[in-house]
Amino acid sequence: MSRPLAPKALLAPRLLPQHVPGLDALVRPLELVERPTPVTEAGALGDRWKLGRLWIKRDDLSAPLYGGSKVRNLEFFLGHALARGATGVVTMGPLGSHQVLATAVYGRRAGLATRALLTPQPDVRESGLNRKLLPALGMEVIRCERFIDVPLGLLRARFGQLEGRAPYWIPPGSHHPIGVLGVIEGALEIARAIEAGELPPIDDVVVPTGTCATAAGLALGFAMAGLPVRVVAVRMVPMLITGPGKMRKLARRTLALLRQAGYARPVTLGEILWLDQFAGPGYGLPNALSDRAALDVAELADFRTETTYVAKTLALFQQRDLQGRRVLFWNTYSAVDPDPAAVQPEHGPHWAGAPA
Ligand SMILES: *Cc1c(COP(=O)(O)O)cnc(C)c1O
């Protein structure tokens, strides 16, 4: 179900430009996220999992058309693409990718042509959904049946013309400083809520981790706000494409971008706990602990889970490693599936990144 778009005037002002006044000169984001996303306490779930407290950062509610973590990244990518005069965008991901679906939704809304390269993955609910929704959203899909077809497919996808020119490239998982900028805003929302006394101090922020763009943005955002929280990154994709070193590097590259925009404050990343042991038996495949976690959430909380990231990350709490700690879970998975009929191109002056 999609709700009518919120009047833009009701959105809270962005916090990142208050830290980095020169940011607008570098990239002006589109207004896609209903800021700030809520934080709700999941008391019954926290009790079952023996946590001190448990809150959920409701990035599942980041936008009424289609939420989840990728909307924050796309605010910046699409603003950047439009400012550069792009007429189309291209991205890539596994068949069930949320990033690909989010790009189809918000690229279309921004009036851009969209294309995606899809790579093989085990069947999850989202693969069936994407099969149906991507064409309905007007996305051009290049599907690789085998991994060996990916390099050639990528060349075609990335450099083949779309609307008469090469499309703007959005890397898989939004693993790029431009996309990470959007995640920083989410971390700053938490810091502001704690400063304002609306949220008690927290010990750990637990984040489902793929390419680690989200975890990197959170670590950087908390560091910029001077908020001492530990980022617990729970890996769900093969180590080949992610890792704590890549996470720190992406945070540093994003900080370098902010330095270009004139941000001068010294920044030291806080504590990071990187966990590898919950990814089994493979990308997109559940395990006994994740099935148990999904049942606990269905019984005791009001958000939905999916197999690839959220349930497998929450499996961590079955193991009592964070017992007694005050935990904020970063809910990356959209609360709704998009309705293609509700996704219409929108143009106008409030599209901050649109060329004049
Ligand atoms: C993309 C995604 C992630 C992983 O985010 P990264 O920034 O690539 O680490 C986690 N959860 C969900 C639901 C996602 O769609």
The ligand as an SDF file (V2000), in Angstrom:
LIG
                    3D

 15 15  0  0  0  0  0  0  0  0999 V2000
   21.4070   -3.4800    0.5150 C   0  0  0  0  0  0  0  0  0  0  0  0
   20.8740   -4.0140    1.7770 C   0  0  0  0  0  0  0  0  0  0  0  0
   21.7170   -4.2760    2.8540 C   0  0  0  0  0  0  0  0  0  0  0  0
   23.2140   -4.1500    2.7710 C   0  0  0  0  0  0  0  0  0  0  0  0
   23.6520   -2.8490    2.6850 O   0  0  0  0  0  0  0  0  0  0  0  0
   25.1670   -2.5410    2.3080 P   0  0  0  0  0  0  0  0  0  0  0  0
   25.2070   -1.0660    2.4150 O   0  0  0  0  0  0  0  0  0  0  0  0
   25.4100   -3.0380    0.9180 O   0  0  0  0  0  0  0  0  0  0  0  0
   26.0370   -3.2050    3.2920 O   0  0  0  0  0  0  0  0  0  0  0  0
   21.1590   -4.7450    4.0190 C   0  0  0  0  0  0  0  0  0  0  0  0
   19.8350   -4.9580    4.1250 N   0  0  0  0  0  0  0  0  0  0  0  0
   18.9850   -4.7410    3.1000 C   0  0  0  0  0  0  0  0  0  0  0  0
   17.5470   -5.0480    3.2750 C   0  0  0  0  0  0  0  0  0  0  0  0
   19.4760   -4.2660    1.8970 C   0  0  0  0  0  0  0  0  0  0  0  0
   18.6380   -4.0490    0.8770 O   0  0  0  0  0  0  0  0  0  0  0  0
  1  2  1  0
  2  3  1  0
  2 14  2  0
  3  4  1  0
  3 10  2  0
  4  5  1  0
  5  6  1  0
  6  7  2  0
  6  8  1  0
  6  9  1  0
 10 11  1  0
 11 12  2  0
 12 13  1  0
 12 14  1  0
 14 15  1  0
M  END
$$$$
